[in-house]
Amino acid sequence: MQMPTKEEVLEWISDNPTLTSKRDIAKAFGIKGAARIDLKRLLRELEAEGHLQKRNKTYRDPDKLPPVSVLQVSEIDSDGDLFARPMEWQGEGAEPRILMMLKPSDPALGPGDRLLARLTEVSGEDHAYEGRLIRRIGTNPRRVLGVFRKTSEGGRILPIDKGDDKQWQVPEGAVNGAKDGELVEAEQAGPKSRMGLPRARIVNRLGDPTAPKAVSLIAIHQHGIPDDFPDEVIAEADAAKPAGLGDRTDLREMPLVTIDPADARDHDDACWAEADDDPKNPGGHIVWVAIADVAHYVTPGSALDREAKKRGNSSYFPDRVVPMLPDRLSGDLCSLHEGVPRACIAVRMKLDAKGHKISHRFMRAMMKSVASLNYEEVQEAQDGNPNERCAALMDDVITPLYAAYEATKIARAERQPLELDLPERKVVLTDEGEVASINFRDRLDAHRLIEEFMILANVAAAETLIARGAPQLFRVHEEPAPEKLDSLREVARASGFNLAKGQVLKTAHLNRLLNEAAGSDEAELINMSTLRSMTQAYCSPQNFGHFGLSLQSYAHFTSPIRRYADLIVHRALVGSHGWGEDGLSSQDIENLEKTASHISETERRSMLAERDTTDRYLAAYLSERLGNEFTGKIAGIAKFGVFVRLDETGADGLVPMRELGREYFNFDKDSNTLVGSDTGQVIHLGQRVVVRLAEAAPVTGGVVLDLLEIDGKKPSQGPKRGRGRPVKRKASSHKKRAAKTARKVSRKRRS
């Protein structure tokens, strides 16, 4: 057999980045037996010459740029193509050439301009990457969202922001084809003037204000979520430089990986596991969790810190993210991109064979992710169908992660956290912003694996800070209020199940109820009712425990890119370990109570905006299907009608009281039922229905339904007396009838 040349080996590694172990290379070139010694020598020579970098038994090209990079425009060629060079180049070879793929709405760029861009590697071209502009650095024009009104001189923009009655003037050349009445996004054009209207240029046409593409922007502005960064914040972010190793623990040789959704915009947590070789811990595991060191870049009292605290958290919508931190940090320096050195705070946790945490230790470190993976491909790999990327990671990364996860499942079963089973809806959009489909997200073991490791790390953070007597923010979830539990018991009883009274409530009791309902027609109802009985989690300097997770101490540590609470915990760890001067400041400590209250409010604000957006997208999706029939379940009872959750999309629609049948229905708050005054028909939660879509309003997110069948029967068709008024009868008669019917329903379901 003939030994390949160095050029052939380098070409193979370049073309097959996931098949780069010595065994892969030997197999590719048919090298067997003693010839492997010569291959090993050749690879060592390439490594010594700087062409290759050995990492975890694989050889990787070190000359790679991170997927989000700061660039400088270097030239515009004779064809008008714009090329840029990287500002952060760590390779030893010639720096790569980058072709910028600009959109018509992008600002004009020239040589010397600095910009933040998202990069895609290409081959067979005279440039190594193609770049897409995120934004130009050094400029941060004010943005405005409003309705465009055409005039003879161009047009004006009427902002949709509450309380903002200042109009913007758009010159003829800056209209960008916008039509009268369209919703547009514009940016300030030219310096501010004391005289006349401020000038703007339209950068994005969103069309009809009621169209899906406008939905998230309207929610952002209606809920007052800040969506543009002040100039000083951008300037601080742009001036940030990558952290050096310094006194940090060097974890760059550890095969940490990030596992996120396929469409993740940032990567702030990485993990790795291995079997514990300590003979005193047979069958045990070592689990590492590394989190981006945001505290290094966002220091107390800085402009970045003030803006992050103001926002409280990032907000996520189907078509966009409103980040807590600018792109330079959230998408670059604080994102744990594959193959790029990144500052982190890491925790090493020792678990026993049953997944109990025996000990843990935090460190400020430097890491380099070996792969950015998504949940689906990791699960496929574990199930026996690895793709090329995962195949090279099975033995050293994926298999040990799942082995450790299997152990944590034992400890979790003992702990009995609340096990709700509520499918999560996912709105899938086309490139034009139209709703393509409404899907339900799969819950894979890969999701649960990451979730369990993050919970372990969060517990470790809380326990460490308690032990060191350091101030911190806990994540608190208090047990349900007695009246909420009474309502849940009523729903359970009417559905043929039981939640015992007169005992100290534990999550195990609720899990027993959820398990009894699993697989039945009432499963979703019981899960939703249990969720509604819960209090809302919040941040607090005081530790009141976490009821839902069945934990005594819990803090948020794992997502400082998108949650200010986690940044506070990171600073507390920095200060309590004496890692630097960027720990909690005296002002941070003094204002912990106020900060906790504020970021709990911003979290609720984002949840409402995200929910409103989903409701509007669902209404927009359904608006094309007026008159269609759907199946569903009754998910809510009110004085004015019933709410039905549609099986196909998970959308909630209202059946008004007038559509329930030709009789008056009495609302019984105690049993949460409606009782027909003539027939005695009882309408209760969980009943199966067939409905017809009558209205779907994308602007409000409202969906109105006509009732066609309930539990397989048509609504009452008898004469309706005194429409809109109750029939005179004894005050308690409808309650007695409701209780009698509920008992019948209960006996029927138990049988």
N, C-alpha and C positions, 0 to 999 in steps of 0.2 A: 504494500500500500504506500501511496505517496503522501508525504506530509504537506498540508496546505501552506501557502505563503502567509506572511503576516497580513498582507492586503486582503487575502481571501477570508481570513478569520475576522478581520475588522468589518468587512462587508457583511458577513453572516450575522455578526452581533448587531450591526446597524439595522439589518432587515428583519431580525427576529429578536426583538428586545425582551421577550418573555422566555426565550429558550437559550439562556446564556450561562448555564452551569457548565463545568468542564465535561460532565457526562453528556449534556446536550450537544456540545461542540464536537466531542468525539464521535457521537452517533451520526451527526450530520456529515462528517467527512470519512466515515467508515473506519475510524481508528480503533484498534483493539490491542489487547495484550500489552507487551512491553513498549509498543509505540506510544502508549499513553504518557510514558515518562518524557518523551520528546515533546509531546503536546504541552505538558505541564511546563517544561522549560521555555517553550515559545510564548506561552501566556505570561510567564514571569517577566520575560524580556519586554513584552508589550506593556506590562504594568510599570516596569522600571522606566520605560521611555515616556510614560505619561499618557499613552493612548488608551489605557484601560484603568479602571478602578475596581479592585476586588472588594465585594461586599456580600457577606453571608453566603459564601460558596458560589456566587454568581459574579460575572464581569459586566460592568455597565459603563457606558460612555459618560465621563464626567462633564463633558461640554454640552450641557443642556440648560435651557432657560426655563424659569418657572412659568406656569401658564398665564399668570398676570404679572406684567413687568413694566417698569418705568423706562421709557425710550426717549431718544432725542432724534428729531428729524435730521437726516444727514444730507439728502439730496432729492431733487426732482429731475428725473431723466428726460430725454428728448421726447418720449411718448407721453409725458405728463404723469407717469407713475411716481408715487412718493415712497421713498425708502427711509428706514430709521435704523438706529443702532441701539443696543442695550446699554443702559446706564449702570447696571449691576451685573457685570460679567465676571464669572469666577473660573472659567475654563482656561486652559493653557494654550489652546489653539487660537486661530484667528477668530475675532468676534463675528458672530453670524450677521447676515444681511436680512433685513425684515421688510417685506412689502406690505404697505398699509392698504387695506381694503376699505375704502371710505364710502359712506353712504351720502346721498345728495343732501341730507339734512345736517351732516357733520360740518363743523366750522372749517374755514379755510386754514390750512397749515402751511408753514414754510420752514426752510432750514433753520435749525437752532431751537425750534419749538420743542418743549418737553411735554410728554403725554403719558397717560396710563392706558395700557392696551392689553387685550386678551389675545394670547398667541396660540396658533395652531402650527405644528411642525409639518413641513411639506418635503417631498423628495422629487428629484428629477428636474429641479428648477435652478435658476441662478441665484436664488435666495433660499434661506433655510427655514424661514417662518413667514406666515401671513398674520398680520395684526389687525385687530378690530378695535376702533377707538372706544374707550370708556369715557374719558374726558381729557381735555387739555389741562395740563398742570399750570397753576399760576393765574388761571382765570376761573371765576366762579360767579357767572352772571345770575341775577335773580330770576327765578322761574315763576310763571303765573299760569293758572288754569282758568279758562273762561269760555264764554260763548262769543264767537266772532260775528261782528255786524259789518257788512260791506258798506263803504262810502265811496264817493267819487275820487277821493285821494288815497285810497287803499282800504282802510277799515279801522275798526276799534274792537277792543276786547273788553267784555264785561265779566269781571272775575266772579267765580262762584263761591269764593270764600265768604263765610259769614262776617258781616261787619266791614267788608272791604268794598266800598262804593267807588273807588278810584278806577277810572277807565284807562286803558293803554292805547296809544296810537300806533297803528301799523302802517308804515309807508308802502306804497304800491309794490316796490321791489322786494318786500319782505313778507308778502302774503302767503307764499309757498302753495298757491293754488287753492287756498281755503275758500269755502262757500259760505254764504250768509246763513247763520243759524247753526253752524257746526261747532262742536266742542273742540277747542284747540289748546295745545300746550305751547307757550311762547317763553322767550327769554329776553331780558333787557338788552336793548341795542344802543350802544353809545353811552356816554357818561350821563349821570343824573343831572337834570336841569331844574332850576328854581322856577322857571316860567313854563306854562303850558303842560300838556299831558306827557308822561314818560313814554318813551318810544320802545317798541318791542319788535322782535321778528319771530314769526311762527316757525317752530322747529318740528312740531308733530301734529298732524290732523287726526282727530279721534272720531270725526264724523258725527252722527246723530248722538246727542247727549244721552239718549236712552239706549244706545247700542252697547253690547257687552264690553267692547274695548274701553269704554269710558267708566265702567262700573267701579273698578278699584280706585281710580283717581278721585271719583266723587266721594267714595267712602273715606278716603284719606283726608280730604279737605273738610268733609262734614264732621268728622270726629276730631279734627284739630291735631292730626298727627304731623309733626314737623317733617317735611320731605325735601328740604334743601339745606345745605350746610352753610353757615356763615363763612365769610372769607378767611377769618383768622383761624378757623378750625381746619379748613382745607390747607392753609399755609403750613400749619403745624404738622398735619399728616404728610404733606409732600416733603417736608424737611426731614422726616424720620429716616434713619439708616438702619440696616439690619444689625441686630444685636450680635456682639462677638462672644467667643467662648468664655474669656475671662475666668472667673472663679466657678463657673457652672460645671456641673457633672457632665461628662461627655458621653452621651448615649447614641452617638451617630452610627455606631456599629450594631445597634440593637434593631432587629427587623420589625419595628413598629409599623402598623398599617392604619389607614383611616378607612372606615366603612360607613357610607352615607347613602342617601337616596341617589338615584342615577342623575337627577337634575339638581343636585346640591350646588349651591353657589359659594359655599365656603366649607372649610374642613378644620374644625377647632379641637377635635379630640382624636387621639390615636391610642391603640392598645396592642398588647402582645402578651402571650402566656407561655409558660413552660412547666414541666413537671418539677416539683421540688425534690432536690437530691438530698435533703436533710433526712437522715435515718430516723430522727425523732418525729418526723411528720410523714409517715408512710401513706402513699396515695394522694399526697397534698399537691398544691399548685402554687406557682408564683404568677400573679397577674400584675401587669404594668398598665397604667393609664397615664397618658401625657396630654396636657392641655396647653394650648397656645398661651404664651406669657404676655397677655395684653397689658398687665400692670407695668411692664417695662416701657411701653410706648405711651400709655395714657396715665399720666402722673397727676396726683392730687392738685386741684386748683388750676390746672391748665385749661386752655380753651377746649381741647378735646374732651377733657373730663367734664366740664360744665355742660357741653352739648350732649354727651353720653348720658349724664344724669338727667337732663331735661327730657330726653327721649325715653329713658328707662329700659328700653328693649327694642329689638328689631320687630318689624311687623311683616308678615308673610301673606301674599296674595297669589292667586293663580297665575298672574302674568307679571308680577314684579315683587321686589322686596324693598321696603323702606328700612335701611340698615341703621343700627345704633352708631356705627363708626364709618368713616369714609372708606371708599374702595381701596385706597392705598394700604389701609390696615386690614379691613375685613376680608378683602379679596386677595391680599398680597402678603404683607409682612406678618400678619397674625393668622394666616391660613396655612395649614400644614401640608403644603403641596408635595407631591412625590418627588424625591430626589433632591430636595432643596433644604439646606440647613435652616432650622427654625428654633427660636428660643421657646422654652416651655417650662411649665411646672409639672413635675411628674410624681406619681406615688407608686411605690412598690408594696404590694399587698400579699401576704402569705395566707393561703387558705388551707384548711384541713381537707380530708377526703370527702367530707359532707358539705363543703362549701362555706363553712364558718370562717370568718376572718379572725386569724390568730394574732396578727400584728401588721403594722404598716409603717412606712417611712416616706416623708416628702422630701423633694430636692428640687432646686432650681437648676435646669439642665439645658443642653443643646441636643436636638434630635434631628434625624433625617428619615422621613417616611420612605419605605421601600415600595409602597404601592398605594394608590388611591382607588379603593374598590367600592362597589355598590352592593346593597343587600342581596339583590337577586342573583348576581354572579357568585357571591360567596355561598349562598344557600345551594345553588346548583352544584358548586364544587363539592360541598359537604355531602350532597345527595348522590355523588358519584359521576357527575358530568362537568368536570372542570374545564374552563376555557384555557387558552394558552397562558393568559396572565396568572390565573390561579393555580395551574398545574405546577408551576415552579415554586409555589408557596405552600403547597399542601403539607409537606412533612414538618417544616419548621414554623409555620405560622397558623394555617387554618385548622388543622387537626388539633394542635394543642389548645387553641382558643375554644373549640367546641368541647374538648375534654374538661377544661376548667368550668365551662358553662354548665355541663351536666352535673358537676358537683354543686354549683350554686343552686340548682333546681331543688336539691334536697333541703338545703337551708331555707330556701324560699317557702317550700311546702310546710316546714315547721313554723315559720314566721307567720304565714297566712295573711299576706297583704290582700287588699280587696281585689278580686279577680273579675272585673267587669268585662263583658264581651259586647262592645259597641263598634260596629263597622264604621270606619272613617271614610267619608266621601272625598273623592278627588275630582276636581273640575279640570278636564282636559280641553285646552284651547287650540285652535288653528293658529297659523302665523298671522292671520288677520285679526285675531282676538275673538273670533266667533267660538261658541261652545261646540266642541266636536262630540264630547260624550261626558257622562257623569258616571264614574266608576267607584267601586269600593276598594280601598287599599287592602292588599293581602298582608296578613300578620305572619311573618316567617320567624323561624328560630333565630335567624340572623338578626332580626330586629330585637328579639328578646335578649339575645346574648349581649348586644351593646347596651341595652337598657339596664341589664343586671349589673354589668361592670361599672356603668356610670353611677348607679345607685350606691354601689360599694365605695366608689371614690368620694361621693358626696358625704356619705356617713363618716368616712375616714377624715375628711376635712373638718366636719363638725366636731368629732371627738378630739382631734388634735388641738383645735382652738380652745375647747373646753378645758382640756388638760393643762394648757399653757396659760389659762386665765385671760385669754385675749378677747376683746370685743369682736362681735361678728353679727351677721344677719342669718337667722335661721329660716328655714322654709317650714311654715306651720300649717297643719291641717287638723282642725279640731273635730271632735266627734259630732254627729248630727244632733240637732235640737230635738227635744222630746216630741213636739207637735209634728215635726217632719217624720219622725219614726212612726208615729201613730198613723199618719197618712199612708206610709209604706205598708204597715200591717194591714190596713184596710184594703189596699190594692192586692196584697198577697192573699188575703182571705177570700176576696171576691174571685180570685183566679184559681182557688183550690189549693193554696199553699199556706204555710204557717210560719210566722216570725214570732217566737215566744216573747212574752212580756215578763217584767219583773226580774230581769237579770242585768248584770253589768254588760253593756253591749261590747262585743268584740267583732273584728272583721271576720272571724271564723263563723260567727252566726249568720252574717250576711252572705258569706260564701256558700254556706249550706243551703240557703234559700236560692241563690243563683244556680247552684248545681241541681237542685230539685227541678227548677224550671227549664234547665238546658234541654234543647231538643224539642220542647213543646211549642205550641202556638203562642204561648204567653211569655216566651223567653225574652224577646225584645222589650216587651212591656215591663217585665220585672227588672231588667237591666236599666232601662230608662228611669223607672221610678226610684230605683236605688240611687242612681246618679243624682236625681233631683232632690233626694233626701240629704245629700252631702252638703256640708258647708264649703265655701270657697277657700282654697289655700291662699296664704298671704305671707309676706315677709315681716319678720319681727326681730328686734334685738333680744327678746325674751324667748326662751325655749319652752314651748307648750307641746312638743312632740308632733309626730305626723301619723294621724289615725289611719289614713288610707293605705300607707305603706307599712303600717304596724311597726314603726320605728320610734325610739325614744329621742333620738337626736338626728337632725337632718339639715343640711345646708346645700345651697346651689354653688357648685364649684366648676362644673364641666363645660359651661358655655359662656365665657366672658366676652366673646365677640358680640353676642346678641342679648346678654342680660347684664344689667348694671349690678344686680345683687351678687353675681358670680365675681365681678371685678372687685367688689368690696371684700369678699372672702379671700381672693388672691392677695390683696393688699394685707389682709390680716395675717395670712401665712408668711408673707415676706417679712412683715414687722416682727412677728413672734419668733421667727427663725434667725433674725438678724442678717438677712440676705442682702440688704441694701437700704438706700434712703427713700425708696419709692413705696414704702408700706403705708398703712393707715396714718393719715395726718390727724392732728389734734382736732381739726375742724370736722373731719370725717367722723371721728368718735363722738364728738359733741352733737352732731346732727343725725346720728344713726336712726333715732325714732322717726324723725321727720323724713329722712331718706326712705325708710321702710314703707311709710305710709304713701309717699309719692310714687314709688316704683310699683307698689301694689295697684295703685290707680292707673298708671300707664299700661300695666299688663291687662287690666280689665278693658281699658280703652281699645287696645289692639284686638282683644278677643271679640269685642262688639263690632269693630270695623271689619274684621275678617269674616265674622258670621253674617253681617249684612251683605258683604260682597258675595259670599257663597249663595245666599238667598236670592240676590238679584240675578246672578248667573243662572241659577236653577229656573227662575221665572222666565228669563230670556230664552233658555233652552226649551221650556215648555210652551212658550208663546207661539211656536210654530205648530203646535198640536192641539189647538182649541177644538173641542168637540170629541176628542178621543176619550176612550174609557180606560180606567186604571184600577188595579186592585191595591188595597192597603189595609192599614189597621188604625183604629181610633187611638190617638196618642195623647189627646187632651180634651177636657170637658170644661166648658165655660157657660155663663148665663146666655151668651149670644149665639152659641152653636158648638160644634165639635171640630177638633183638629184631627186631620187624617194624615198619616205618614205613608207616602206612596212607596210600594215595594221596589219599583224599578229604579228610582232616582234617590230615594230618601228625602225628597222634598216634602215639606209640611204645607197642607192647604186647609182652608176653612170651609166647612159646610155650614152656612148660616142657619139660624134657628128656623127660618121660614121654609127651608128645604128639607127638614127632617120628616115631614109627614103632615097630614091634614088633621092635626090636633095640637093642643097646647102641651108643652113639656115643662114640668117643674124641675128646677135645678136644686139638687140636694148636695149642699157643700160637704156635709159630713161623710156621705158615702161616695162623693164625687161621681154622681150619676145624674142622668136626666130621665124623668118618669112621665110617660104619656098620661094625660088626664082622662082620656076616654078608654084606651085599650090597656093601660097599665104597662105598656112596653117600657123596658128599662134599657137605656143606652149607657154602656160603661166602657171603661178603658180596655183595649185589647181586642175588641170585636172586629171581625173581618168585614170589610165593606168593598163594594164596587162603586166607583164614582165616575162622573164625567167632568172633564176640565171645562169650566165656564169662563174663567178669566185668569190671565197671567200678566202681571204688570212689572216689567223689568226695572222701571224707575224706583218703585217702592219695594219690590221683591214679594209683593202680595200674590197669592194664588187662591182662587175661589173655585169651589167644587160643588157639583150637584150630586146628591145621594141617589143611587139607583138600587142598591141592595145592601142589607145589613144582616150578617150571619145567614146569607143565602135567601133572605126574604125581602120583598119589596117594602118600602115604607108604607105606613098606614094610609089608606086611600079613602077612609070614611069622611062624612061631612065634617067640615071644620067650623066649630061654633065659636063665635066671639074672637075672631082672628086677632092674635096679639094680646088677648086677655085670658087670665086663668079662669077655669070653670069653678064655681063655688062648690066647695066640699069641705069636709072636716080638715083642719090644718095638718093633722098628723097622718092622714090616710095615705098620702103618696109615699111617706117615709116607711110606713108599715108594708106597703106593697113593694117598695124597693128592697127592704130587708128580706121579705118572703121570696122574691125573685132571686136575690143574691144567694140565698140558701139553696134554692133549686139548682142554680148555676154551679155552686160549689159541689153539691152532691153528684151532679152529672159529670163534672170534670174529674172528680176523685174516682168514679167508677170506670 
